[in-house]
Amino acid sequence: MIREGKVCFELNLPEVVSSRMEVFYNPHMRENRDLSLLLLLTLPFEKLKVCDPMGASGVRLLRMLLETQKLEKAVYNDLSAESAQFFRKLLKNHCVDESMVEIHQEDACVFLRRHRDFHYVEVDPFGSPVPFLESALLSLRRHGILAVSATDTSVLSGTYPSTCFRRYGSMPLLSCEFYHEVGIRILIKKVVEEGAKLDYALEPVFSYSYRHYFRVFFKKQAGPKRADRVLAQVGYLLFCDRCLYRAGVKLEGLQNSCPYCGNRLLVAGPLWLGSLWDRELLEAMWQLRGAVELSENSLKLLKRIRQEATLNTLGFYTLSAIGKAFKLGQPPPIQKFLDIFKGVRTHFSGEGFRTAVSHQEFLERVHELLQRA
């Protein structure tokens, strides 16, 4: 017997969760579902029409029905007959009003193009979300939320750069300490571009990296001028692997050598240079945290991101990267770094922190550390 939130069900889970399961359910995505519910509660609409076009076990949608009290219609789709039957059984066992639910068995893209006007659309596939983006955007109403998961994190983060360029139209950067952040910014850029093609402005409002996946929520606006304003926040990352200089630039700002140490610069992008979080939304989610049964890990993750979002920086530093670049030896505890650089912890790395100090000031404070060592 498995219990998640207010949902209880029986399912034999294999040792390794895979797409070959007759009815797919991944217990390691609990935090993914928790935070979806919490964000749903912040939406200003009185009654919501939500869609999960790759519904699998249906646990996400059922939790939305049972735990948010905001749904007018939950629309489920999955090509698997076994999964659809499993979801029907879940609904019956939890005494859900059948008039609130629609169940379909179609290809996800075909289904999304046949249905419109959702307040919330879930895109949580195996691997890359790219094949589903345009269809999902068309099905989403204005001011609605598109939730996107990507499990091809190794592609986005630089292990397979040619695949990343082919799939997302960007070059990643594995040789910096914040390569996961680079990956999530490439993912955001791709969604922004897909929206802009249709004169939609897709603005990221909540982003995170956890376990084996990236997750971004986007708010949809319409109009070419709005789309242009969002696109204006796309550019390139310059990074120096000698002195850890980093900067976000437009195409005309690309350069070959580091302005601080003269080392050759590495380039990633194009990618999203704007904020990863809407702080008002984050605060609303934090205030509502008691309204949903969050796992301990979900609460820790939300708490860390809420703190991290106070500094809107491009990239972060890690103790090991600073130690390696400046031959610091045994770095002091992270709290020491937070004090010296007026930094905040990041959820991307247990040893990482963000700081708003300029690179010149960063180098001066590192030099002070070296003198004390």
C-alpha positions as CSV (number, residue, x, y, z in Angstrom):
1,M,0.0,0.0,0.0
2,I,1.4,3.4,-1.0
3,R,0.2,6.7,0.5
4,E,1.0,10.1,-1.0
5,G,-0.9,13.1,0.4
6,K,-4.6,12.1,0.5
7,V,-4.1,9.4,-2.1
8,C,-3.8,5.7,-1.1
9,F,-3.3,2.9,-3.6
10,E,-1.8,-0.5,-4.2
11,L,0.9,-0.9,-6.8
12,N,3.8,-3.3,-7.2
13,L,6.9,-1.2,-7.7
14,P,9.9,-2.7,-9.4
15,E,13.4,-2.1,-8.0
16,V,14.2,0.2,-10.9
17,V,11.4,2.6,-12.0
18,S,11.2,2.7,-15.8
19,S,9.0,3.6,-18.7
20,R,8.4,-0.2,-19.2
21,M,6.0,-0.3,-16.2
22,E,2.4,-1.1,-17.1
23,V,1.2,1.7,-14.8
24,F,3.9,4.3,-14.3
25,Y,4.4,5.8,-10.8
26,N,7.7,7.2,-9.6
27,P,7.9,7.7,-5.8
28,H,11.0,9.9,-6.3
29,M,8.8,12.5,-8.0
30,R,6.8,13.1,-4.8
31,E,8.4,16.6,-4.4
32,N,7.6,17.4,-8.0
33,R,3.9,16.7,-7.3
34,D,3.9,18.4,-3.9
35,L,5.2,21.7,-5.3
36,S,2.7,21.5,-8.2
37,L,-0.2,21.4,-5.8
38,L,1.2,24.3,-3.7
39,L,1.7,26.5,-6.8
40,L,-1.8,25.6,-8.0
41,L,-3.2,27.0,-4.7
42,T,-1.6,30.4,-5.5
43,L,-3.4,30.9,-8.9
44,P,-6.0,33.8,-8.8
45,F,-8.7,31.8,-10.7
46,E,-11.7,30.7,-8.6
47,K,-12.1,27.4,-10.5
48,L,-9.5,25.7,-12.5
49,K,-9.4,23.5,-15.5
50,V,-6.2,21.5,-15.4
51,C,-4.7,18.9,-17.8
52,D,-2.1,16.1,-17.5
53,P,-1.6,14.8,-21.0
54,M,0.8,12.1,-19.9
55,G,-1.2,11.2,-16.8
56,A,0.3,7.7,-16.0
57,S,-1.0,6.6,-12.6
58,G,-3.1,9.8,-12.3
59,V,-1.8,10.4,-8.7
60,R,-0.9,14.0,-9.5
61,L,-4.4,14.9,-10.8
62,L,-6.1,13.0,-8.0
63,R,-4.1,14.9,-5.4
64,M,-5.1,18.1,-7.1
65,L,-8.8,17.1,-6.9
66,L,-8.6,16.0,-3.3
67,E,-6.2,18.5,-1.8
68,T,-6.7,21.9,-3.5
69,Q,-10.5,22.2,-3.7
70,K,-10.0,24.5,-6.7
71,L,-10.6,22.2,-9.6
72,E,-13.7,22.6,-11.8
73,K,-12.4,20.0,-14.3
74,A,-9.5,17.6,-14.3
75,V,-8.6,16.3,-17.7
76,Y,-6.5,13.1,-17.8
77,N,-4.9,11.6,-20.9
78,D,-2.6,8.6,-21.4
79,L,-2.1,6.3,-24.3
80,S,-1.9,3.3,-22.0
81,A,-5.2,1.5,-21.5
82,E,-3.8,0.0,-18.2
83,S,-2.9,3.4,-16.9
84,A,-6.3,4.9,-17.8
85,Q,-8.1,1.9,-16.1
86,F,-5.9,2.3,-13.0
87,F,-6.9,6.0,-12.8
88,R,-10.6,5.1,-13.1
89,K,-10.2,2.7,-10.2
90,L,-8.4,5.4,-8.1
91,L,-11.2,7.8,-8.7
92,K,-13.8,5.3,-7.6
93,N,-11.9,4.3,-4.5
94,H,-11.6,7.9,-3.4
95,C,-15.2,8.7,-4.2
96,V,-14.5,11.5,-6.7
97,D,-17.4,13.1,-8.5
98,E,-17.1,11.7,-12.1
99,S,-18.5,14.9,-13.5
100,M,-15.3,16.7,-12.5
101,V,-13.1,14.4,-14.6
102,E,-12.5,13.6,-18.2
103,I,-10.4,10.6,-19.3
104,H,-8.8,10.3,-22.7
105,Q,-6.5,7.8,-24.4
106,E,-4.6,9.5,-27.2
107,D,-1.2,10.5,-28.3
108,A,-0.2,13.5,-26.0
109,C,0.5,16.0,-28.8
110,V,-2.7,15.1,-30.7
111,F,-4.7,15.4,-27.5
112,L,-3.3,18.8,-26.6
113,R,-4.0,20.2,-30.1
114,R,-7.6,19.1,-29.8
115,H,-8.3,20.7,-26.4
116,R,-8.0,24.3,-25.3
117,D,-8.5,26.8,-22.5
118,F,-6.7,25.1,-19.6
119,H,-5.5,27.1,-16.6
120,Y,-2.7,24.6,-15.9
121,V,-1.0,22.1,-18.2
122,E,1.5,19.5,-17.0
123,V,4.4,18.5,-19.3
124,D,6.3,15.7,-17.5
125,P,7.6,13.2,-20.1
126,F,10.4,10.6,-20.1
127,G,13.4,12.6,-21.2
128,S,13.1,15.9,-23.1
129,P,9.9,17.9,-23.1
130,V,10.7,19.5,-26.4
131,P,8.4,17.4,-28.6
132,F,5.4,18.5,-26.5
133,L,6.0,22.2,-26.0
134,E,4.2,23.7,-29.0
135,S,1.1,21.6,-28.5
136,A,1.0,22.4,-24.8
137,L,1.3,26.1,-25.4
138,L,-1.6,26.0,-27.8
139,S,-3.8,24.3,-25.2
140,L,-3.0,26.8,-22.4
141,R,-5.2,29.9,-21.8
142,R,-3.8,33.4,-21.2
143,H,-2.4,33.8,-17.7
144,G,-2.3,30.1,-17.3
145,I,0.6,28.0,-16.0
146,L,2.7,25.6,-18.0
147,A,4.6,23.2,-15.8
148,V,7.7,21.6,-17.6
149,S,9.9,18.8,-16.4
150,A,13.1,17.6,-18.1
151,T,14.9,14.5,-17.1
152,D,17.6,14.8,-19.8
153,T,19.7,16.8,-17.4
154,S,23.0,15.3,-18.6
155,V,22.2,16.7,-22.1
156,L,21.3,20.1,-20.8
157,S,24.2,20.3,-18.4
158,G,26.9,19.6,-20.9
159,T,27.7,15.8,-21.0
160,Y,26.4,15.6,-24.5
161,P,26.8,19.0,-26.1
162,S,26.0,18.0,-29.7
163,T,22.7,16.5,-28.5
164,C,21.9,19.7,-26.5
165,F,22.6,21.9,-29.5
166,R,20.4,19.7,-31.8
167,R,17.6,19.4,-29.3
168,Y,17.6,22.9,-27.6
169,G,19.6,25.0,-30.0
170,S,22.2,26.0,-27.4
171,M,25.7,25.0,-26.2
172,P,25.9,24.0,-22.6
173,L,28.9,24.3,-20.3
174,L,30.0,21.4,-18.2
175,S,33.3,22.9,-17.0
176,C,31.7,25.4,-14.5
177,E,30.5,24.7,-11.0
178,F,26.9,25.8,-11.9
179,Y,26.4,23.6,-14.9
180,H,23.0,22.6,-13.7
181,E,21.9,26.2,-13.5
182,V,23.2,26.6,-17.1
183,G,21.1,23.6,-18.1
184,I,17.9,25.0,-16.6
185,R,18.5,28.3,-18.2
186,I,18.9,26.6,-21.6
187,L,15.6,24.8,-21.0
188,I,13.9,28.1,-20.1
189,K,15.3,29.7,-23.3
190,K,13.8,26.9,-25.4
191,V,10.3,27.3,-23.9
192,V,10.5,31.1,-24.3
193,E,11.5,30.7,-28.0
194,E,8.6,28.2,-28.6
195,G,6.2,30.6,-27.2
196,A,7.6,33.6,-29.1
197,K,7.1,31.8,-32.4
198,L,3.4,32.0,-31.7
199,D,3.5,35.5,-30.2
200,Y,3.2,34.2,-26.7
201,A,5.3,35.5,-23.8
202,L,6.3,32.6,-21.5
203,E,7.8,34.0,-18.3
204,P,9.5,31.6,-15.8
205,V,8.0,32.1,-12.3
206,F,9.4,29.1,-10.3
207,S,12.4,26.9,-11.3
208,Y,14.4,24.3,-9.5
209,S,16.8,21.3,-10.0
210,Y,16.2,18.2,-7.9
211,R,17.4,14.6,-8.0
212,H,17.3,13.6,-11.7
213,Y,15.2,16.4,-13.2
214,F,14.8,20.1,-13.9
215,R,11.5,21.8,-13.3
216,V,10.2,25.2,-14.5
217,F,6.7,26.8,-14.2
218,F,5.9,29.4,-16.8
219,K,3.1,32.0,-16.9
220,K,1.6,32.6,-20.3
221,Q,0.9,36.1,-21.7
222,A,0.0,36.9,-25.3
223,G,1.1,39.6,-27.8
224,P,4.2,40.2,-29.9
225,K,5.4,43.1,-27.7
226,R,5.3,41.0,-24.5
227,A,7.0,38.1,-26.3
228,D,9.8,40.5,-27.5
229,R,10.3,41.7,-23.9
230,V,10.7,38.2,-22.7
231,L,13.0,37.3,-25.6
232,A,15.2,40.3,-24.7
233,Q,16.3,38.4,-21.6
234,V,18.0,35.7,-23.7
235,G,21.7,36.0,-24.2
236,Y,25.1,34.2,-23.6
237,L,27.2,33.3,-20.6
238,L,30.9,34.1,-20.5
239,F,32.9,32.1,-18.0
240,C,36.6,32.0,-17.0
241,D,37.7,28.7,-15.5
242,R,40.9,30.3,-14.1
243,C,39.5,33.2,-12.0
244,L,35.8,32.2,-12.0
245,Y,34.7,35.4,-13.8
246,R,31.2,35.1,-15.2
247,A,28.9,37.5,-17.1
248,G,25.8,37.5,-19.1
249,V,26.0,39.3,-22.4
250,K,24.2,39.9,-25.7
251,L,25.7,38.7,-29.0
252,E,27.5,41.9,-29.5
253,G,29.1,41.6,-26.1
254,L,30.9,38.3,-26.8
255,Q,34.7,38.4,-26.2
256,N,37.6,35.9,-26.2
257,S,39.6,36.8,-23.2
258,C,38.9,37.4,-19.5
259,P,39.0,41.1,-18.6
260,Y,40.5,40.2,-15.2
261,C,43.2,37.5,-15.8
262,G,43.5,37.3,-19.6
263,N,42.5,33.7,-19.8
264,R,40.4,32.5,-22.7
265,L,36.7,32.7,-22.0
266,L,34.2,29.8,-22.4
267,V,30.8,30.6,-23.9
268,A,27.4,28.9,-23.2
269,G,24.1,29.7,-24.8
270,P,22.0,31.2,-26.0
271,L,20.2,30.9,-22.6
272,W,17.9,32.7,-20.2
273,L,19.7,35.6,-18.4
274,G,16.7,36.7,-16.3
275,S,15.4,35.7,-12.9
276,L,14.6,32.1,-12.1
277,W,11.9,33.0,-9.6
278,D,9.0,35.3,-9.0
279,R,9.5,36.3,-5.4
280,E,5.9,37.2,-4.8
281,L,4.8,33.8,-6.0
282,L,7.4,32.1,-3.8
283,E,6.2,34.0,-0.8
284,A,2.6,33.0,-1.5
285,M,3.7,29.4,-1.8
286,W,5.6,29.6,1.5
287,Q,2.6,31.1,3.3
288,L,0.4,28.3,2.0
289,R,2.8,25.5,2.8
290,G,0.5,24.1,5.5
291,A,-2.4,23.7,3.1
292,V,-0.9,20.7,1.4
293,E,0.7,17.7,2.9
294,L,4.3,18.3,1.9
295,S,7.1,15.8,2.3
296,E,10.0,16.9,4.5
297,N,12.2,17.1,1.4
298,S,9.7,19.3,-0.3
299,L,9.6,21.7,2.6
300,K,13.4,21.9,2.8
301,L,13.6,22.5,-0.9
302,L,11.1,25.3,-0.8
303,K,12.7,26.9,2.2
304,R,16.1,26.9,0.5
305,I,14.8,28.4,-2.8
306,R,12.9,31.1,-0.9
307,Q,16.2,32.2,0.7
308,E,18.1,31.8,-2.5
309,A,15.7,33.9,-4.5
310,T,16.7,37.0,-2.5
311,L,19.7,37.3,-4.8
312,N,19.1,37.3,-8.5
313,T,22.5,36.4,-9.9
314,L,23.8,34.5,-12.9
315,G,25.5,31.5,-11.5
316,F,26.9,30.8,-8.1
317,Y,30.2,29.7,-6.5
318,T,31.2,26.5,-4.7
319,L,33.8,26.0,-2.0
320,S,35.6,23.3,-4.1
321,A,35.7,25.5,-7.2
322,I,37.2,28.4,-5.3
323,G,39.6,26.1,-3.6
324,K,40.8,24.6,-6.9
325,A,41.0,27.9,-8.8
326,F,42.9,29.8,-6.1
327,K,44.8,26.9,-4.5
328,L,43.1,27.6,-1.2
329,G,43.9,24.2,0.3
330,Q,41.3,23.2,2.9
331,P,38.5,25.8,2.5
332,P,36.8,27.1,5.6
333,P,33.2,26.2,6.5
334,I,30.5,27.5,4.1
335,Q,29.2,29.8,6.8
336,K,32.5,31.6,6.7
337,F,32.1,32.2,2.9
338,L,28.5,33.4,3.4
339,D,29.8,36.0,5.9
340,I,32.7,37.1,3.8
341,F,30.8,37.4,0.5
342,K,27.4,38.3,2.0
343,G,26.0,35.3,0.3
344,V,23.0,32.9,0.4
345,R,23.0,29.2,0.0
346,T,21.7,27.7,-3.3
347,H,19.6,24.6,-3.7
348,F,21.6,23.6,-6.8
349,S,24.6,22.5,-4.6
350,G,25.2,21.7,-1.0
351,E,28.5,23.6,-1.1
352,G,27.3,26.5,-3.3
353,F,26.3,30.1,-2.5
354,R,25.2,33.2,-4.4
355,T,26.7,36.6,-3.9
356,A,25.9,40.0,-5.4
357,V,29.5,41.4,-5.0
358,S,31.3,42.4,-8.2
359,H,34.0,40.1,-9.6
360,Q,36.6,42.6,-8.6
361,E,35.4,42.6,-5.0
362,F,35.1,38.8,-5.2
363,L,38.8,38.6,-6.1
364,E,39.8,41.0,-3.4
365,R,38.0,39.0,-0.7
366,V,39.5,35.7,-2.0
367,H,42.9,37.3,-1.8
368,E,42.2,38.2,1.9
369,L,41.2,34.6,2.5
370,L,44.5,33.4,1.0
371,Q,46.5,35.8,3.2
372,R,44.7,34.5,6.4
373,A,45.3,30.8,5.4
